[in-house]
Amino acid sequence: MPLNQALGRFYNDERGMMTHLALVVMLIVLMFSGMSLDTSNARRMRSILQTAADASVRAAIMDLPDKTTALETALALANANLPPDSVNSAVTSESVIFGHWDEDAETFTAGNSNPNAIKVVATRSSAN
């Protein structure tokens, strides 16, 4: 049998194609499974951070106008609502911002000497 015919028959032989197709489909399924796990974990962590920030603001606003006590309350409540690996990193004293809330304009202005509002920014990144 000439080489040309043997190569042609090898090229046209479709036996075992389902194995290749199954491998490709399995790789695609695994890729989408990994992406869905990462996405759901990110959404879960965002929800946890939002809950911690909300709880700390609601508790700390009761301690105003005493900024020191309000800051301590905000940090304590935020850390109590965070998972153990995020404590002392997601909410720091720099992420608790005191200011004034203008109800008419619906704006928050940071750094007011007589605060009536608190803003807590909870973040989780490789830096913290």
Disulfide bonds with the S-S distance in Angstrom:
none
